[in-house]
Amino acid sequence: MDSAALSEIGCDTKVDKQVECLAQLAVQAGLRGLVCSPLEITALRPLLPEKIQLVTPGIRTGAEKADDQKRTLSPKEAMKAGASWLVIGRPIYAAENPRAAAEKILASLM
């Protein structure tokens, strides 16, 4: 969601502040991990205990179109930012050769 979408549902705060607030509430409630945009990893890592897992969809290699994902990073960028787990769907399953696409992504992380 962006600021306009938050405003539509009656939340007049900026996206980054809403994400931080919800993340801290989730940790206080006992959750051990969060799903977040790759663009929020850098802001969340210093606020959350190290043991909290960050799962990030919206991973794109740049070779494919973003589709419905507006806030993306490459696999390497997301890992460098502090992601625990990457969700890499369409760049693999929509590729002409899914195995080769997955191997290329893996190689980019080495």
C-alpha positions in Angstrom: 0.0 0.0 0.0 1.1 3.5 -0.6 0.1 6.7 1.3 -3.0 7.2 -0.9 -4.3 3.7 -0.2 -3.7 4.2 3.5 -5.6 7.4 3.4 -8.5 5.7 1.6 -8.9 3.4 4.6 -8.7 6.2 7.1 -5.1 6.0 8.1 -3.5 9.4 7.7 0.0 8.4 8.5 3.0 7.9 6.2 3.7 4.3 5.0 7.0 4.0 6.8 5.5 5.1 10.1 2.6 2.7 9.7 5.0 -0.2 8.9 7.1 0.5 11.9 4.1 0.7 14.2 2.6 -2.6 12.9 5.9 -4.4 13.1 6.5 -3.4 16.7 2.9 -4.4 17.6 3.5 -7.8 15.9 6.7 -8.4 17.9 5.0 -7.4 21.1 2.2 -9.9 20.3 4.8 -12.7 20.0 5.2 -13.1 16.3 8.6 -14.4 15.2 8.5 -13.1 11.7 7.0 -10.5 9.4 6.2 -10.3 5.7 7.4 -6.9 4.4 8.3 -5.1 1.2 12.0 -5.3 0.4 12.0 -1.6 0.7 11.2 -1.7 4.4 13.9 -4.2 5.4 16.5 -1.5 6.1 14.2 0.5 8.3 12.9 -2.5 10.2 16.1 -4.3 11.0 17.4 -1.8 13.6 14.0 -1.5 15.3 13.4 -5.2 15.7 15.1 -8.0 17.7 17.7 -9.8 15.6 15.8 -13.1 15.9 12.8 -11.7 14.0 12.6 -13.2 10.5 11.8 -10.9 7.6 10.1 -12.6 4.6 10.2 -10.5 1.5 8.0 -10.9 -1.6 8.4 -8.6 -4.5 11.9 -9.8 -5.5 12.7 -9.1 -9.1 15.8 -9.6 -11.2 15.2 -6.7 -13.5 14.9 -9.0 -16.5 11.1 -9.3 -16.1 8.3 -6.8 -15.7 7.3 -5.9 -12.2 3.7 -7.0 -12.7 1.7 -6.0 -9.6 4.8 -5.5 -7.4 5.6 -1.8 -7.1 8.2 -1.9 -4.4 10.9 -4.3 -5.4 14.5 -5.1 -5.0 16.9 -7.6 -6.6 17.7 -10.8 -4.6 21.2 -9.5 -3.8 19.9 -6.1 -2.7 17.3 -7.7 -0.4 19.8 -10.0 1.2 22.2 -7.2 1.7 19.4 -5.1 3.3 18.8 -7.9 5.9 16.1 -10.1 4.5 15.8 -13.6 6.1 13.8 -15.2 3.3 13.1 -14.2 -0.3 9.9 -15.0 -2.1 10.9 -15.3 -5.7 7.9 -16.5 -7.7 7.3 -15.1 -11.1 10.9 -14.5 -12.1 11.3 -18.3 -11.8 8.0 -19.9 -12.8 7.3 -17.4 -15.6 10.7 -17.8 -17.1 11.2 -19.8 -20.3 13.5 -22.1 -18.4 12.6 -22.0 -14.7 15.6 -24.1 -13.6 18.0 -21.9 -15.4 16.3 -18.8 -14.0 16.6 -20.2 -10.4 20.2 -21.1 -11.0 21.1 -17.6 -12.3 19.4 -16.0 -9.2 21.3 -18.3 -6.9 24.6 -17.5 -8.7 23.9 -13.8 -8.3 23.9 -14.2 -4.5 27.3 -15.8 -4.4 
